[in-house]
Amino acid sequence: MTSTNVVIVGAGHMGSAIALGLRRSNSFLSITVIESNPIRRNEIITAGIPSLECLSDPLLSDVLILAIPPQTFLEFSKRTPQLEQYPGVIISVMAGINIAELKSRLKNSKICRAIPNLPCAINEGVTALICAPRLSKDNKGLINNLFSTLGTYFHVKDENLIDDATAIIGGGPAYICYFATALIEYAQSVGFESKSAFLMTTKILQGTAALLEINQEPPEKLCQQVMTPKGTTELAINHFDKKHVRATIISGLKQSSRRSKILGGRT
């Protein structure tokens, strides 16, 4: 079987997570990470993944994953005119930059946009995908295979949903950790040891996620099961509702999605 050569441009948090997840997957892949920052480059090398400072000859790879900040994309496209002749698939995990802009700047139509998240590093991520219309069945199959090794993936038909996926999927781990921090802080404030506070919080998150996935029921139903009438949990949830916590979260997601559009120069 021929090895699939994957080049990842950018070893920031997302680029590194993808590289680590692909390496863990035991798939028949050859992975190289391009990173100009020597500290991040050494971290990738230490993890056992080859890393180079510059993108010397991208034409030798089968898949090129762009994991650079969207603010640097214009400069990158000017430095890589050879991508016009790139025969493989170009996958962008950048927020905001839409397919039309990618095709225009890179002079290439074999484009896919992906919004993964950090759990891809341990093959437990979720990724939203949208492919350019002219992408072949084989190209799409290759993309599906790559992201299936990183966790779960799904395709959307409306590219506008990619901005919302950026808010939900990309930012999701941060929101969960934000709430987890509150649980840990409270646990420590009432006397639990930090180790116990961390353990109970992570197990609450892990167990609840597993229960939701197994039962395939709305989270609201599980919430109601925990909320004994006039009990302790109901009092806490009612307090959250009075403080408009849910509405505030939704408002924050809208702001995040709007920021994605701004990064793409579309608002």
C-alpha positions in Angstrom: 0.0 0.0 0.0 1.3 3.4 -0.9 1.8 5.9 1.9 -0.3 9.0 1.9 1.9 12.1 2.3 0.3 14.8 4.5 1.9 18.2 5.0 0.5 20.4 7.8 1.4 24.1 7.6 1.3 25.5 11.0 2.0 24.0 14.4 -0.3 26.1 16.5 -2.8 24.4 18.8 -5.0 23.1 16.0 -2.2 22.1 13.6 -0.4 20.3 16.4 -3.6 18.5 17.5 -4.2 17.3 13.9 -0.6 16.1 13.6 -0.7 14.3 16.9 -4.0 12.7 16.2 -2.9 11.4 12.7 0.2 10.0 14.3 -1.7 8.2 17.0 -4.1 6.7 14.5 -1.7 4.2 13.1 -2.9 5.0 9.7 -0.6 4.5 6.7 0.4 8.2 6.6 3.6 10.1 6.2 3.2 13.4 8.2 5.4 16.5 8.0 4.7 19.8 9.8 5.8 23.1 8.5 6.5 25.6 11.3 8.7 28.7 11.3 8.7 29.1 15.1 11.7 27.1 16.4 10.1 26.4 19.8 6.9 24.9 18.3 8.9 23.1 15.7 11.1 21.4 18.3 8.0 20.4 20.2 6.6 18.7 17.1 10.0 17.0 16.5 10.1 15.8 20.1 6.7 14.2 19.6 8.2 12.1 16.9 6.8 14.0 13.9 9.2 15.5 11.2 9.0 19.3 11.1 10.6 21.8 8.7 10.9 25.5 8.8 9.7 26.2 5.2 7.3 24.7 2.7 9.9 23.8 0.1 8.1 21.6 -2.3 4.4 21.1 -1.5 3.9 19.3 -4.8 5.3 16.1 -3.3 2.5 15.7 -0.9 -1.0 14.2 -1.4 -2.7 16.4 1.2 -1.9 19.9 2.3 -3.5 21.1 5.5 -3.5 24.9 6.1 -3.5 25.4 9.9 -2.2 29.0 9.9 -3.9 32.1 11.5 -6.4 33.5 8.9 -4.7 36.9 9.3 -1.6 35.5 7.7 -3.3 33.7 4.8 -2.9 36.5 2.2 0.8 36.7 2.8 1.1 32.9 2.6 -0.7 32.7 -0.7 1.6 35.3 -2.2 4.7 33.2 -1.0 3.3 30.0 -2.5 2.4 30.5 -6.2 3.4 26.9 -6.9 0.1 25.8 -5.2 -1.6 26.7 -8.5 -0.1 23.4 -9.8 -0.7 21.4 -6.6 -2.2 18.1 -7.7 -3.4 17.0 -4.2 -6.1 18.2 -1.9 -5.9 21.5 0.0 -7.7 21.4 3.4 -8.1 24.7 5.3 -8.8 24.6 9.0 -8.6 28.4 9.1 -11.6 30.3 10.5 -13.4 32.7 8.2 -11.6 32.2 4.9 -14.3 30.8 2.6 -13.9 28.4 -0.4 -14.2 31.2 -2.9 -11.4 33.2 -1.3 -9.2 30.1 -1.0 -9.7 29.2 -4.7 -9.0 32.8 -5.8 -5.9 33.2 -3.7 -4.4 29.8 -4.3 -5.5 29.4 -7.9 -6.6 25.9 -7.1 -10.1 24.3 -7.1 -9.4 21.2 -5.0 -10.3 22.8 -1.8 -12.0 21.6 1.4 -12.8 23.6 4.6 -12.7 21.8 7.9 -13.5 22.9 11.4 -12.0 20.4 13.8 -11.3 20.8 17.5 -8.5 20.0 20.0 -9.7 16.6 21.0 -8.5 15.5 17.6 -5.1 15.1 19.3 -6.5 12.0 21.1 -8.7 10.9 18.2 -11.8 12.1 20.0 -12.5 15.2 17.9 -15.5 16.3 15.8 -15.1 18.0 12.5 -17.5 19.9 10.2 -16.5 19.7 6.5 -17.5 21.3 3.3 -15.9 20.6 0.0 -15.6 22.6 -3.2 -18.1 21.4 -5.8 -15.6 20.0 -8.3 -13.7 17.9 -5.8 -13.6 14.3 -7.0 -15.1 11.3 -5.2 -11.6 10.0 -4.5 -10.5 13.3 -3.1 -13.6 13.3 -0.8 -12.9 9.8 0.2 -9.3 10.7 1.2 -10.6 13.7 3.3 -13.2 11.5 5.0 -10.6 8.9 5.8 -8.3 11.5 7.3 -10.9 13.0 9.6 -12.4 9.7 10.6 -9.0 8.9 12.2 -9.3 12.1 14.2 -12.7 11.2 15.6 -16.2 12.0 14.1 -16.9 14.1 11.1 -19.9 15.3 9.1 -20.5 17.4 6.0 -22.6 20.5 5.7 -24.1 21.8 2.5 -24.3 25.5 3.5 -20.9 27.1 3.9 -22.4 29.7 6.2 -22.7 27.0 8.8 -18.9 26.7 8.9 -18.8 30.0 10.7 -21.2 28.6 13.2 -19.3 25.4 13.4 -16.2 27.5 14.2 -18.1 28.9 17.2 -19.6 25.6 18.4 -17.0 22.9 17.5 -13.8 25.0 17.5 -14.7 26.9 20.6 -16.7 24.1 22.3 -13.8 22.6 24.4 -13.1 26.1 25.8 -16.7 26.6 26.8 -16.8 23.2 28.5 -13.5 24.0 30.3 -14.8 27.4 31.3 -17.7 25.7 33.1 -15.4 23.0 34.5 -13.2 25.7 36.0 -16.2 27.0 37.9 -16.9 23.5 39.3 -13.3 23.1 40.3 -13.1 26.5 41.9 -16.2 25.9 43.9 -15.1 22.5 45.0 -11.8 23.9 46.2 -13.4 26.8 48.0 -15.5 24.5 50.1 -12.6 22.3 51.1 -12.0 19.6 48.5 -8.4 18.9 47.7 -7.4 20.2 44.2 -6.8 16.6 43.0 -10.3 15.5 44.1 -11.9 18.7 42.6 -10.2 18.0 39.3 -11.1 14.3 39.4 -14.8 14.7 40.1 -15.1 17.4 37.5 -13.5 15.5 34.7 -15.5 12.4 35.6 -18.7 14.4 35.6 -18.0 15.6 32.1 -16.9 12.2 30.8 -19.8 10.3 32.3 -22.4 12.8 31.3 -21.1 12.9 27.7 -21.1 9.1 27.6 -24.7 8.9 28.9 -25.9 11.4 26.3 -24.2 9.5 23.5 -25.5 6.1 24.6 -29.1 7.2 25.3 -29.3 9.6 22.3 -31.7 11.8 24.2 -31.8 15.6 24.5 -29.6 17.0 27.2 -32.7 18.7 28.6 -34.2 15.3 29.5 -31.1 14.3 31.5 -31.2 17.7 33.2 -34.8 17.1 34.2 -33.9 13.6 35.5 -31.3 15.1 37.9 -33.6 18.0 39.0 -35.8 16.6 41.8 -38.7 19.0 42.3 -37.8 21.6 44.9 -34.4 19.9 45.3 -30.8 21.2 45.3 -30.1 20.9 41.6 -33.4 22.6 40.6 -32.5 25.5 42.8 -29.1 25.9 41.1 -30.7 25.7 37.6 -33.4 28.2 38.5 -30.6 30.5 39.6 -28.8 30.1 36.3 -32.0 30.8 34.5 -32.6 34.0 36.5 -29.1 35.1 35.5 -29.8 34.3 31.9 -26.9 31.9 31.7 -28.2 30.0 28.7 -29.1 33.1 26.7 -25.7 34.6 27.5 -24.0 31.4 26.2 -26.0 31.6 23.0 -25.2 35.3 22.6 -21.5 34.5 23.0 -21.7 31.8 20.3 -23.3 34.4 18.0 -20.4 36.8 18.7 -17.9 34.0 18.0 -19.6 33.2 14.6 -19.6 36.8 13.7 -15.9 37.0 14.4 -15.3 34.2 12.0 -17.0 36.2 9.3 -14.9 39.2 10.1 -11.7 37.2 9.9 -12.8 36.2 6.4 -13.5 39.8 5.5 -17.2 39.2 5.0 -18.7 41.7 7.4 
